[in-house]
Amino acid sequence: MSRVRADDYEDKMQAILDAAAALFAKTGYPSAKMQDIATACGATKSMLYHYFPTKDDLLFAMLDQHLQSVLKAVEQVMGERGTAVQRLSSFVLAYAQKSAQSRRRHIIAMNDVKYLPADRQAPLLAMEVKIIDLVAALLHEVHPGLSKDFYTPYTMMLIGMLNWTDTWYRPGGKIKPQDLCERMARLFLHGFLAEATAPAGAALPS
């Protein structure tokens, strides 16, 4: 396949994914029909099936692309120089930026992966677990005195805060994106660093 044809193929595939993301976010994955997706991106149904034989194939490609992008950004942050606190602030910014750049896909990733068969969910969930493990390791660097059982729950709290920001935050408001990320990082860090050390097996602090 020539470079021009390859680029054209990628452009058309991306247009389909973008149209599908908008439709899934609006109507929900179960309600969306392949014909609706074809209409939304100005393609014939046969052309759509050429790129994605099933709706599950389309959803998987969309979520795989999104999570690959997020994972790459997180891995880059973890490899940066600087203190653990500085890298945590960089993570908050990078994660929020990746989510904002593909807001619809991020919401779909949270809500719709459950509709895929278990074998298609597995590689997507593996990427999510890798992201969680990377952040948990960073939190251990930031505050190494806690029980090892605490870092994953704190990671889930941080990622949960970042994920749900997509449902309400509007970049055109009074708080600008950079400022919001800095405020979220400070809010989390102040609480996290205030947690006292605890012996292994102890209950999470209340």
Summary of the structure (lengths in Angstrom):
residues: 206
radius of gyration: 19.6
end to end distance: 59.6
largest distance: 61.6
contacts: 576
relative contact order: 0.10
helix: 76%
strand: 0%
